[in-house]
Amino acid sequence: MAFGSEASVGHRGEGAAEAAGETKRRRFAFSPAYLYATPVHLLVLGIIVLPAIFVLWLSFEASSFGQSATFVGFDNYIRVLTDPYFWGSVWNTVLVVAVAVHIELLLGLGLALLFASGLPLQRVMLVVVLAPYAISEVTAVAMWRFLFDPDVGPITLMLRYTGLPTLDWTFIPSHGLILVGLLTIWLHLPFTFIILYAARLAVPKELYEAGRTDGANAFQLFRNITLPLLAPAMLIALLFRYIFAFRLFSEVWLLTQGGPARTTEVVSVYLYQEGFRYNSFGTAAATAWMMVVISLLLATGYVWRLRKESMANAF
Amino acid sequence: MRSRRLAIGAGKMLAVAAIVVWSLFPIGFIVLSSFKPGREIFAVPPELFFEPTFEHYASLWHRWPAFFDGLVNSLVITTGATALAVMASLLAGFAYSRYRGVRFLEGSVMFLIGSRLIPPIVVTLPLFPVVNRLGLNDTHLVLILLYATFFVSLGTLLMRTFIDQVPRELDEAAVLDGARPLTILVKIILPLVAPGMLAVAVFVVVFAWNEFLFAYIFTANHAKTAPLVLSEMISSIDGVDWGVLFAASTVQLLPVLVFVVLMNRFLVAGLTAGATKG
């Protein structure tokens, strides 16, 4: 391997004997690799990890502006967990995430299969599907707010003209959440689509040819080849989208500010209100740590599923 | 058989139309409307042909000078964050790809992946007082650091994947010629992994140019970004001036949309590699 220092062990998969000898000899030796990795680790440590640990400490303290912190044990957690507004925000988040992310997955899967079967102007169409990725949440809110404006929005007027029900998102909480969900799907479909499309392209053509010679119809090909081979990618896309949709803030904040009367709050908005409007850092920190733990649980669940899956494939 | 093929073709044309409407209608609607004179924005059904006017752009210029300051701030912050994230990721990716078996290094990959699971809003709570005390509130620097940090872990993993694909024989030949590691990185590896650096850059540019939450919490006047000014227009108390909002939205979205269209190959490569590698 390249740089001749003792610490650099060489290519993966070199002889096992050599690797064992290397481990025995290995004591702490300075490697230039530490220098190269330093900037990234300084940033992540200083701006994400240490602050997150500090939030954990904060969650066991009662504190606000100009008031020294005192240890209160699990009080903050109890206060948050007994706050009906918290549970309202949890319920809204779960609802939006569950519905929007799954619809997104279905749409993304449909699009991926459509693209794989060939479309006119394929390259251009790919860019068309990607376009919303470039749009800011703020601009997207401006667009969709106007399209669904209760008085002048063209989609509202069209729905009214055709006698279909309209979205009264300014005062009916569930309608506000539907609009948030629509926005979320619109903004993030490009991501889900690309993951699934890449996975679909990686499926060898021979499998489909073999299936067809065996007399399988289109549905059987989908059921027995496409779906199982795309399952890991679908799981990855779902996991990423769960974790990221769970952070949902801007769309809700810019559309409804969590209103009317805190009925459309999601967990991030609840956290923001506690911390930055009511200056209740303790309860905000407790909410924050519950978010971290749930994100970690989602990820472990995924790793566990993936392990199980590769075990199952081995049989 | 022939009629079936025709039906499939027609179905695909319909699908193409549906995709175009879904993706482009909201964007096109805003851009077109920003050139419509006064009341025509609200015409039902929307008019496709009209006398284009720049009146909304003129009133944007006169009434919202803050928006143009915001654009400059966004440009500065996006450039800074992108440069920082790409450089840091390149260096770390080099370490992970070329130095195997270094203590703590392998384990720190899990640390980087794990850090991505922490929601950004979580760190705003403790950072807010610290940033204030350091006098960094409302500066470009604080947003540059935040935006770069939230993409360096993905960036590092991407750069490692790309550097892994550069044959080690090239490094070894250079070592024999007496080149030092940093020279090898800059002279030999960097030109070959430029597509990877562009992939990382696309992620950071799109994020930094569009981000709302951090800008909302950490800036007030001096470093206010364009999305933040847009959000003020949306929630303006004298009612939304849609024409001006559309003009501002168009100015904000067109550069990054063009960028994504031009860079779509790198974006796709980055998204695919990023999702499978962590």
Interface residues (C-beta under 8 A of the other chain):
Chain A: M1 A2 F3 G4 A7 S8 V9 G10 H11 R12 E22 R26 F28 S31 P32 A33 Y34 Y36 A37 P39 V40 H41 L43 V44 I47 I48 V49 P51 A52 F54 V55 L58 L111 L114 L119 P120 L121 M125 L126 V127 V128 V129 L130 A131 P132 Y133 A134 I135 S136 E137 V138 T139 A140 V141 A142 M143 W144 R145 F146 L147 V152 P154 L157 M158 Y161 W186 F191 I194 I195 A198 A233 I236 A237 F240 I243 F246 R247 F249 S250 L254 Q257 S268 L271 Y272 G275 F276 F281 A284 A285 A288 W289 M291 V292 S295 L296 A299
Chain B: K12 M13 A15 V16 I19 V20 W22 S23 L24 P26 I27 F29 I30 F42 V44 P45 P46 M87 A88 S89 L91 A92 F94 A95 Y96 R98 Y99 R100 G101 V102 R103 L105 S108 F111 L112 G114 S115 L117 I118 P119 P120 I121 V122 V123 T124 L125 P126 L127 F128 V130 L145 L146 A148 T149 F150 V152 S153 G155 T156 R168 D171 E172 V175 P181 I184 V206 W209 N210 E211 F212 L213 I217 P227 L228 L230 S231 M233 I234 S235 W242 L245 F246 S249 Q252 L253 V256 L257 F259 V260 V261 N264 L267 V268 L271 T272 A275 T276
